[in-house]
Amino acid sequence: MKEQALTGYFVLTIEGKCLDIGTLGKGNPVEFDCTLACRTQMQIGEGTVQPISLTKSFKNAMVEGLQVSVPDKKKVAMLFQPTVLRCHFSTSSQQPAVVQWKFKSYCQDRMGESLGMSSPRAQALSKRNLEWDPYLDCLDSRRTVRVVASKQGSTVTLGDFYRGREITIVHDADLQIGKLMWGDSGLYYCIITTPDDLEGKNEDSVELLVLGK
């Protein structure tokens, strides 16, 4: 959307396709009247319909609904050091989002593999199916699953197992851990919930491997 203030009527266009007619006031959110439009210039009452461009994030929210992404798919950090697991999301919802970080342990110990000593069985299984990871892909019933922290509005609540630790959610959805412990290695899922945006992708994950000094 252009930086200059637009008022009156407009035609919403995404990738050259007219989608709807709405009104746009300075400092106000976009409102739609659900009337389809197929022209970029027309008269409606006293206003002139104007085509406007949209930012990429707004396009994603309008076209694909809720979108969650974790930029770092794998992160290696040192024992007793702080780390931040980043998470970004976009949504068309005007309601506050609920952010939850969930931990899932490895399906089997990965420390040996990180030191170049993975088991022959794990190597054979990985070669047999390149899209399947014996350390990451297994039923939740075969590993530990815990809620790390949740955030609603400005309130952050830690899961029972993590109470007393220096853990919080910052910058809308990033998980900040003040001091890593041995048991922190595993998969971390960033899960976003909104009451009125149920389409799209609501979670993504990052693998965290904690190494000793």
Secondary structure, DSSP 8 states (H G I E B T S, - for coil): --SS---SEEEEEETTEEEEEEE--TT---EEEEE----SS-EETTEE-EEE---HHHHHHHHH-EEEE-S-SEEEEETT--EEE--EEE-S--S--EEEEEEE--SS--HHHHTT---HHHHHHHHH-TT--TTT-S-GGGS-EEEEEEEETTEEEE-GGGTTSSEEEETTTEEEESS--GGG-EEEEEEEE-TT--SEE-EEEEEEEEE--
